[in-house]
Amino acid sequence: MENNIEELENELYQLVRWFEWYDTQIMQHSRFIRLNMESNINLNELDQQAVINANRIKELKELILNY
């Protein structure tokens, strides 16, 4: 089933929001490290997901542009 433009835009919005959350996680982790505190944030998992999400954002922008 082909996505409609609203579905594409909604997915793009959700991924952009995810990056806002991701940036917050990175800042919190950095703060923990600076304060010599233990961080339970798994940067490897987050970074892997960021690569996947960034690629999907590129795809979505292209799909929306050519809709």
Stockholm file with secondary structure:
# STOCKHOLM 1.0

chainA/1-67         MENNIEELENELYQLVRWFEWYDTQIMQHSRFIRLNMESNINLNELDQQAVINANRIKELKELILNY
#=GR chainA/1-67 SS CCCCHHHHHHHHHHHHHHHHHHHHHHHHHHHHHHTTCCCCCCHHHHHHHHHHHHHHHHHHHHHHHTC
#=GC SS_cons        CCCCHHHHHHHHHHHHHHHHHHHHHHHHHHHHHHTTCCCCCCHHHHHHHHHHHHHHHHHHHHHHHTC
//
